[in-house]
Amino acid sequence: MIVRAEWPGYVVDVLVRPGQEVEEDEPLMILEGTDSSRTSFYINAPEGGKIREILLEEGDFAYEDDDLVVIGDSDRED
């Protein structure tokens, strides 16, 4: 599963690492919005599994619908 940005913003923190197991709704990243309030929002895992790949790093800009994180089935062989 590919987790995508729902809103544009800067990646201010990556909370997971490749190979890490995550649960559904666990926070993966924090993005800071581009509006005047600079609201921060969490990107949460839509399902549980193993983090396969992190596609953006801290400081990168994510546009709406950009790919952020790849989550794979935790039972799948590497």
C-alpha distance (Angstrom), angle and dihedral (degrees) to the residues before:
residue distance angle dihedral
M1 . . .
I2 3.79 . .
V3 3.80 116.5 .
R4 3.80 111.9 -146.8
A5 3.79 134.5 -164.9
E6 3.79 112.5 -100.2
W7 3.82 91.9 -165.2
P8 3.80 133.5 20.7
G9 3.78 118.0 -99.3
Y10 3.78 148.6 123.8
V11 3.80 120.1 -80.3
V12 3.81 103.9 -118.2
D13 3.81 98.2 170.7
V14 3.80 138.1 10.1
L15 3.81 108.0 -151.8
V16 3.82 99.8 -173.4
R17 3.81 138.8 51.2
P18 3.81 132.9 -146.6
G19 3.79 111.3 -82.3
Q20 3.79 93.5 26.3
E21 3.81 118.3 130.9
V22 3.80 114.2 -129.2
E23 3.78 134.1 -170.9
E24 3.79 126.9 -134.7
D25 3.84 110.6 -77.8
E26 3.82 93.0 14.9
P27 3.84 111.5 144.1
L28 3.81 113.7 -105.7
M29 3.81 103.8 173.2
I30 3.76 142.2 -1.6
L31 3.79 117.9 -132.9
E32 3.79 126.7 -170.0
G33 3.77 115.7 -141.6
T34 3.78 124.6 -125.5
D35 3.81 96.3 -130.3
S36 3.80 121.3 107.3
S37 3.82 92.2 -95.1
R38 3.82 91.9 55.1
T39 3.79 90.2 -142.8
S40 3.80 115.2 -165.1
F41 3.78 119.3 -138.7
Y42 3.79 135.5 -177.0
I43 3.78 125.2 -121.5
N44 3.81 105.0 -145.6
A45 3.79 130.9 -163.5
P46 3.82 110.1 -98.9
E47 3.82 88.7 -153.8
G48 3.77 139.1 5.1
G49 3.79 123.3 -93.8
K50 3.78 144.4 100.9
I51 3.81 122.0 -49.9
R52 3.80 104.4 -116.4
E53 3.80 100.4 175.5
I54 3.80 140.8 -2.7
L55 3.78 109.4 -146.8
L56 3.82 102.1 -172.4
E57 3.80 130.5 42.5
E58 3.78 134.2 -149.6
G59 3.81 108.8 -68.3
D60 3.82 95.0 26.2
F61 3.80 120.1 123.4
A62 3.80 117.8 -123.5
Y63 3.78 118.6 -156.4
E64 3.80 120.1 -153.4
D65 3.83 109.2 -73.6
D66 3.83 94.0 13.6
D67 3.81 114.6 146.5
L68 3.82 111.1 -107.4
V69 3.81 111.2 166.7
V70 3.80 136.9 7.2
I71 3.81 115.5 -141.7
G72 3.79 119.0 -168.8
D73 3.78 134.0 -168.9
S74 3.81 107.8 -79.0
D75 3.82 90.1 -139.3
R76 3.81 93.6 56.3
E77 3.79 118.6 105.4
D78 3.83 116.7 -114.7
